[in-house]
Amino acid sequence: MKSLKTKVILSAIVLMFALVATIGSTYAWFTVSNTVSVSSIQMNVGTQEGLLIRPYNGETGPTSDPTLLNATTYKSNLTQTDITAVALYTNLNAWRLSPVTATASLSGTTINGYALNTMNIDTKEFTPIDAAIPSTDINAATGKVIDISFWLLHQGTVDLPIALEGLTITAANALGAQDAVVNAVKLAIWKAADGDTPVASPAAVTFGLDNDYDFAFTLGMRGYDSGTATNNSILTASKTSLLAAQEEYYKTGETADTADIFAYTLAGADPIATLTKNVPTLVTVRIYIEGWDAQCTNAILAAIFTVNFKFTLQQ
């Protein structure tokens, strides 16, 4: 295997979430009417030689905003203040999360973090979230997911793919059931634009620490269908395919792969997208809670957790 020279594009990105409960009972994710409150997001974004970053602020590309080609408008490190100073992210700490799913049906075999859905517990019908940004579903005080985008400028000599490195999701309040939130948190990441060219229907790469779809209804729970195994043991026939659809990140310091979670080598990690040299590239990071994860119940409300990861060039 050829040697790899690793350059960190996004370094030490730290997201801290607090989930606030208004009820104490445990229900299936789609019966939860209360939302998940984000009390704070702490972000420290760094780059190394030849790699620069700036927060997205609605620019459509370098033709409309020539400063995207000016390296002096980028930084090698972004603080929380740098991000919230941008108009799009001023209200970052007021945004909320509530459970959604990257599957499209009860019999689905694929996941798509770019096209998330909710589900009606009674009809079992899936409804897409509002994809507009901002909307009632994205980056809102009554929202379901959080999207944060960055312009990346790769000042290299060749186009290179990027991979996710060192993903950790850590519960901070040590309260047992609430700490299980780390298993339900997902990151969907995609390239949104290359220069002036937006990416139509981007292919999102989705990562998680515990890639399962193990939620099942129990007798007496709303949504339980007497004698209907398919609806009571959700996605059973699809679990293998859904697990394979999750991408692998590079876990630093590990000596063996864990299937469909992390890779032992950087070369073995699934690439997120390719950065075009000397062309501003827009990358979106979406944070969401996967509703079909067995741990995604009201028990995780009031949990506090931190997400850390790096974007790294594969070369």
C-alpha positions as CSV (number, residue, x, y, z in Angstrom):
1,M,0.0,0.0,0.0
2,K,1.4,3.4,-0.9
3,S,2.3,5.8,1.8
4,L,-0.2,8.4,2.7
5,K,0.5,12.0,3.5
6,T,-2.3,13.3,5.6
7,K,-3.5,16.9,5.6
8,V,-6.3,17.9,7.9
9,I,-8.9,20.1,6.2
10,L,-11.3,20.5,9.1
11,S,-9.7,19.9,12.4
12,A,-11.1,19.5,15.9
13,I,-14.7,20.3,15.0
14,V,-16.6,20.1,18.2
15,L,-20.4,20.1,18.5
16,M,-22.0,20.0,21.9
17,F,-25.7,19.3,22.1
18,A,-28.1,19.4,25.1
19,L,-31.4,17.5,24.7
20,V,-34.1,18.8,27.0
21,A,-37.0,16.5,28.1
22,T,-40.4,17.6,29.0
23,I,-41.8,14.1,29.8
24,G,-40.1,11.1,31.3
25,S,-41.8,8.2,29.6
26,T,-40.1,6.2,26.9
27,Y,-41.9,6.0,23.5
28,A,-41.0,5.3,19.9
29,W,-39.2,8.1,18.2
30,F,-42.2,9.1,16.0
31,T,-44.5,9.6,19.0
32,V,-42.3,12.2,20.5
33,S,-44.0,15.6,20.2
34,N,-41.4,17.6,22.1
35,T,-38.3,18.7,20.3
36,V,-34.6,18.4,21.2
37,S,-33.1,21.7,22.4
38,V,-29.6,22.7,21.4
39,S,-28.1,24.7,24.2
40,S,-24.7,25.3,22.7
41,I,-22.5,24.3,19.8
42,Q,-18.8,24.8,20.2
43,M,-16.8,24.7,17.0
44,N,-13.1,25.0,16.5
45,V,-12.1,24.5,12.9
46,G,-8.5,24.3,11.7
47,T,-6.5,23.6,8.6
48,Q,-3.0,22.8,7.7
49,E,-0.6,23.8,4.9
50,G,-2.3,24.7,1.6
51,L,-5.9,24.3,3.0
52,L,-8.2,27.1,3.9
53,I,-11.7,27.5,5.2
54,R,-14.4,30.1,5.6
55,P,-18.1,29.8,6.7
56,Y,-20.7,29.7,4.0
57,N,-22.9,32.8,3.9
58,G,-25.2,32.3,1.0
59,E,-22.6,32.8,-1.8
60,T,-23.5,31.0,-5.1
61,G,-19.9,30.9,-6.2
62,P,-16.8,32.9,-7.2
63,T,-18.6,34.6,-10.1
64,S,-21.1,36.2,-7.8
65,D,-18.5,36.7,-5.0
66,P,-14.9,37.0,-6.3
67,T,-13.6,37.1,-2.7
68,L,-14.1,33.3,-2.7
69,L,-10.9,33.2,-4.9
70,N,-9.0,35.4,-2.5
71,A,-7.1,33.3,-0.1
72,T,-6.9,36.2,2.4
73,T,-10.6,35.9,3.0
74,Y,-10.1,32.4,4.4
75,K,-8.5,31.3,7.6
76,S,-6.6,28.3,8.8
77,N,-8.7,28.2,12.0
78,L,-12.3,29.3,12.7
79,T,-13.6,29.9,16.2
80,Q,-17.2,29.8,17.3
81,T,-17.2,33.6,17.0
82,D,-16.1,33.4,13.4
83,I,-19.1,31.1,12.6
84,T,-21.8,32.9,14.5
85,A,-20.6,36.2,13.1
86,V,-22.0,35.0,9.7
87,A,-25.6,36.0,9.2
88,L,-26.7,32.4,8.4
89,Y,-25.5,31.1,11.8
90,T,-26.2,33.9,14.2
91,N,-29.0,31.9,15.8
92,L,-27.1,28.7,16.0
93,N,-27.7,28.1,19.7
94,A,-31.5,28.5,19.2
95,W,-31.8,25.7,16.7
96,R,-33.4,22.3,17.6
97,L,-33.2,18.7,16.7
98,S,-35.9,16.0,16.7
99,P,-35.8,12.5,15.4
100,V,-36.0,11.8,11.6
101,T,-34.9,8.9,9.4
102,A,-32.6,8.5,6.4
103,T,-34.8,5.6,5.2
104,A,-37.7,6.1,2.8
105,S,-40.1,3.3,3.8
106,L,-40.5,0.4,6.2
107,S,-39.1,-2.0,3.5
108,G,-36.3,0.4,2.5
109,T,-32.8,-1.0,1.8
110,T,-31.0,2.3,1.3
111,I,-30.3,5.4,3.4
112,N,-30.0,9.0,2.2
113,G,-29.0,11.7,4.7
114,Y,-29.7,14.3,2.1
115,A,-33.4,13.4,1.9
116,L,-34.6,12.7,5.5
117,N,-38.2,11.7,6.4
118,T,-40.6,11.6,9.3
119,M,-43.3,8.9,9.7
120,N,-46.9,8.9,10.7
121,I,-47.2,6.3,13.4
122,D,-50.8,5.4,12.5
123,T,-50.6,5.2,8.7
124,K,-46.9,4.3,8.5
125,E,-46.5,6.9,5.7
126,F,-43.2,8.6,5.3
127,T,-43.1,12.4,4.7
128,P,-39.9,14.3,3.5
129,I,-38.7,17.1,5.7
130,D,-38.8,20.6,4.3
131,A,-35.4,20.8,2.4
132,A,-35.4,24.6,2.2
133,I,-32.7,26.4,4.3
134,P,-33.8,27.8,6.6
135,S,-37.2,26.1,7.0
136,T,-39.3,24.9,9.8
137,D,-37.3,21.6,9.7
138,I,-33.7,22.8,9.1
139,N,-31.8,25.4,11.2
140,A,-34.8,26.5,13.1
141,A,-36.0,26.9,16.7
142,T,-38.7,24.3,15.8
143,G,-36.5,22.3,13.5
144,K,-35.5,18.7,13.1
145,V,-31.9,18.9,11.8
146,I,-28.9,21.3,11.7
147,D,-26.9,22.0,8.5
148,I,-23.6,24.0,8.6
149,S,-21.7,24.6,5.4
150,F,-18.1,25.7,4.7
151,W,-16.2,26.8,1.7
152,L,-12.9,24.9,1.4
153,L,-10.0,26.0,-0.8
154,H,-7.5,23.3,-1.6
155,Q,-4.3,24.9,-2.8
156,G,-2.7,21.8,-4.1
157,T,-1.5,20.6,-7.5
158,V,-4.1,17.8,-8.1
159,D,-7.7,17.1,-7.2
160,L,-7.9,15.0,-4.0
161,P,-10.7,13.1,-2.1
162,I,-11.5,13.9,1.5
163,A,-12.3,11.4,4.2
164,L,-13.7,11.7,7.8
165,E,-11.1,11.0,10.5
166,G,-11.3,10.3,14.2
167,L,-15.1,10.6,14.7
168,T,-16.1,10.5,18.3
169,I,-19.5,11.1,19.9
170,T,-19.2,11.4,23.6
171,A,-22.0,11.6,26.2
172,A,-21.3,14.3,28.8
173,N,-23.8,13.8,31.6
174,A,-23.3,10.1,32.5
175,L,-26.9,9.4,33.0
176,G,-27.2,5.9,31.7
177,A,-30.2,5.8,29.3
178,Q,-29.5,9.4,28.1
179,D,-25.9,8.5,27.2
180,A,-27.3,6.1,24.6
181,V,-27.9,9.1,22.5
182,V,-24.4,8.6,21.1
183,N,-25.7,5.5,19.2
184,A,-28.5,7.5,17.5
185,V,-26.5,10.5,16.4
186,K,-25.6,10.6,12.7
187,L,-23.6,12.9,10.4
188,A,-24.5,13.3,6.8
189,I,-21.9,15.1,4.7
190,W,-21.9,16.1,1.1
191,K,-20.3,18.4,-1.5
192,A,-22.8,21.1,-2.2
193,A,-21.0,23.0,-5.0
194,D,-17.8,23.2,-6.9
195,G,-17.1,26.8,-7.7
196,D,-20.2,28.3,-9.4
197,T,-21.7,24.8,-10.1
198,P,-24.1,23.4,-7.5
199,V,-24.3,19.7,-7.1
200,A,-27.8,18.5,-8.0
201,S,-29.2,16.0,-5.5
202,P,-25.9,15.4,-3.7
203,A,-24.9,12.0,-2.6
204,A,-24.7,12.3,1.2
205,V,-22.1,10.2,3.0
206,T,-23.5,9.1,6.4
207,F,-21.5,8.2,9.5
208,G,-22.4,7.0,13.0
209,L,-20.8,5.1,15.9
210,D,-23.4,2.4,16.1
211,N,-25.0,1.8,12.7
212,D,-28.1,-0.1,13.6
213,Y,-31.8,0.1,12.7
214,D,-33.1,-2.1,15.6
215,F,-36.2,-0.3,16.8
216,A,-39.1,-2.6,17.4
217,F,-42.7,-2.0,18.7
218,T,-43.7,-3.7,21.9
219,L,-47.2,-4.8,23.0
220,G,-49.2,-1.9,24.2
221,M,-47.1,0.7,22.5
222,R,-48.8,3.1,20.1
223,G,-48.0,1.8,16.6
224,Y,-47.9,-1.9,17.6
225,D,-50.0,-3.9,15.1
226,S,-51.3,-7.2,16.5
227,G,-50.0,-10.1,14.4
228,T,-48.2,-7.8,11.9
229,A,-44.5,-8.8,12.2
230,T,-43.3,-6.4,9.6
231,N,-44.6,-3.3,11.3
232,N,-43.7,-4.5,14.8
233,S,-40.1,-5.4,14.1
234,I,-39.1,-2.5,11.9
235,L,-36.8,-2.9,8.9
236,T,-35.8,-6.5,9.9
237,A,-35.3,-7.7,6.4
238,S,-33.4,-4.6,5.4
239,K,-30.9,-4.3,8.2
240,T,-28.0,-5.9,6.3
241,S,-28.5,-3.5,3.4
242,L,-29.0,-0.5,5.6
243,L,-25.8,-1.3,7.6
244,A,-23.8,-1.6,4.4
245,A,-25.1,1.8,3.3
246,Q,-23.4,3.5,6.2
247,E,-19.9,4.8,5.4
248,E,-16.6,4.1,7.1
249,Y,-14.6,6.8,8.7
250,Y,-10.9,6.5,9.6
251,K,-10.4,5.8,13.3
252,T,-6.9,6.9,14.4
253,G,-4.9,4.4,16.4
254,E,-7.1,1.4,15.8
255,T,-5.5,-2.0,14.8
256,A,-8.5,-3.6,13.1
257,D,-11.6,-2.5,11.1
258,T,-15.1,-2.6,12.5
259,A,-17.4,-3.4,9.6
260,D,-19.4,-0.5,8.3
261,I,-18.3,1.8,11.2
262,F,-14.6,2.6,10.9
263,A,-11.5,1.7,8.8
264,Y,-8.1,0.8,10.1
265,T,-6.2,2.9,7.5
266,L,-7.0,6.2,6.0
267,A,-6.9,4.6,2.5
268,G,-9.7,2.3,3.7
269,A,-12.0,5.0,4.8
270,D,-14.9,5.9,2.4
271,P,-14.3,9.2,0.6
272,I,-16.8,11.9,1.1
273,A,-16.1,14.0,-2.0
274,T,-13.3,15.1,-4.2
275,L,-11.9,18.6,-3.8
276,T,-11.0,20.4,-7.1
277,K,-7.6,22.1,-6.8
278,N,-7.8,25.9,-6.5
279,V,-11.6,25.9,-6.8
280,P,-13.7,26.8,-3.8
281,T,-15.7,23.8,-2.7
282,L,-18.8,24.0,-0.6
283,V,-19.3,21.2,1.9
284,T,-22.3,20.7,4.1
285,V,-22.3,18.9,7.5
286,R,-25.8,17.7,8.7
287,I,-26.4,16.6,12.2
288,Y,-29.5,14.5,12.9
289,I,-30.9,11.8,15.2
290,E,-31.8,8.5,13.4
291,G,-35.3,7.6,14.6
292,W,-35.0,3.9,13.8
293,D,-32.1,3.4,16.1
294,A,-33.1,1.3,19.1
295,Q,-31.7,4.0,21.4
296,C,-33.7,6.8,19.9
297,T,-36.5,7.0,22.5
298,N,-37.5,9.7,25.0
299,A,-35.0,8.2,27.3
300,I,-32.2,10.1,25.5
301,L,-33.9,13.5,26.0
302,A,-31.9,15.6,28.4
303,A,-28.7,14.0,27.2
304,I,-25.6,16.1,26.5
305,F,-23.1,14.9,23.9
306,T,-20.1,16.2,22.0
307,V,-19.1,15.3,18.4
308,N,-15.4,15.5,17.2
309,F,-14.0,14.7,13.8
310,K,-11.6,15.8,11.1
311,F,-11.8,16.0,7.3
312,T,-8.6,14.7,5.9
313,L,-7.1,14.5,2.4
314,Q,-6.5,11.1,0.9
315,Q,-3.4,11.1,-1.2
